[in-house]
Every structure is written in C-alpha cells, then in structure tokens.
C-alpha cells in the first residue's frame, strides 16, 4: 500500500489509474471485475482534494492471499476494493 499519511481524497492528473488497475487484473478475488473495467472503461473520480503531498492510499502492487494474513490482509483487501470501486 502507498504511504497513508495524507488528507488527499483525489488523485493528481498524472496518476495512471489504468496501470494500477491492470496490476490487480490477475487477482482471483476481483480480477474478473477489474478486467471488465479495463475492457469497458472505468469512470473517473467525482473529485476530491489533492493536497499535493501524496495521492490517496493505493495498492501499489498485487498481494496474493499467501502473502498477507490477519489484519494486514483485511486492510489490504479493504484498500484495494475501495480503490477499484
């Protein structure tokens, strides 16, 4: 996950949402949904605030179910599902 100390609720214009989504396309939990988003196109965020220091917390790479457990796995899944949504 990206560095979470931020008040940003919007991604900067230079942020590549498609790239981050494509990294999640192989995950068995949400990969089919992500692949569909990539195929049909995703909706841009409705706005928010970009404080400039960091974008909102983001999954920076895929983490398989064998890599994390317990609370770490739950937090990763929460953040990733929120990002995908």
C-alpha positions in Angstrom: 0.0 0.0 0.0 1.1 3.6 -0.6 2.1 5.8 2.2 -1.2 6.5 4.1 -0.4 9.8 5.8 -2.4 12.2 3.6 -5.5 14.3 3.6 -5.8 13.8 -0.2 -9.0 12.4 -1.5 -8.3 12.9 -5.2 -5.5 11.6 -7.5 -3.3 14.1 -9.3 -3.9 14.3 -13.1 -0.6 12.5 -13.7 -1.8 9.4 -11.8 -2.2 6.4 -14.0 -5.4 4.7 -12.7 -5.4 2.2 -15.6 -1.9 1.0 -14.7 -2.8 0.4 -11.1 -6.0 -1.4 -12.1 -4.1 -3.6 -14.6 -1.9 -4.8 -11.8 -5.0 -6.2 -10.0 -6.5 -7.9 -13.0 -5.0 -11.3 -12.2 -6.2 -11.5 -8.6 -8.7 -14.3 -8.1 -10.8 -12.1 -5.7 -11.6 -9.2 -8.0 -9.6 -9.8 -11.2 -12.6 -10.6 -13.4 -14.3 -7.3 -12.3 -11.1 -5.3 -12.9 -10.6 -6.9 -16.4 -14.1 -5.9 -17.2 -13.4 -2.3 -16.1 -10.3 -2.2 -18.2 -12.1 -3.6 -21.2 -15.2 -1.3 -21.0 -13.5 1.7 -19.4 -13.6 3.0 -15.9 -15.4 6.1 -14.6 -13.3 8.9 -13.4 -13.5 10.0 -9.8 -16.0 12.7 -9.0 -13.4 14.9 -7.4 -12.0 15.4 -4.0 -9.0 17.3 -2.7 -5.4 16.8 -3.9 -3.2 18.1 -1.1 -0.1 17.6 -3.3 1.9 15.6 -0.8 0.7 12.1 -1.6 -2.2 10.6 -3.5 -4.9 8.7 -1.5 -3.9 5.4 -0.1 -3.5 3.0 -3.1 -2.5 -0.6 -3.7 1.0 -0.3 -5.3 1.3 -3.9 -6.3 -0.8 -7.1 -6.2 -0.5 -9.1 -2.9 -1.7 -12.7 -3.2 -3.6 -14.4 -0.4 -0.5 -16.3 0.6 1.5 -13.1 1.2 -0.6 -11.4 3.9 -2.7 -12.7 6.8 -4.9 -11.5 9.6 -5.4 -7.7 9.9 -2.8 -7.0 7.2 -4.8 -9.0 4.7 -8.0 -7.3 5.7 -6.6 -3.8 5.4 -5.1 -4.6 2.0 -8.4 -6.0 0.8 -10.3 -3.0 2.1 -8.0 -0.5 0.4 -7.8 -2.4 -2.8 -11.6 -2.9 -3.1 -12.1 0.8 -2.3 -9.6 1.8 -5.0 -11.3 -0.5 -7.5 -14.7 0.9 -6.7 
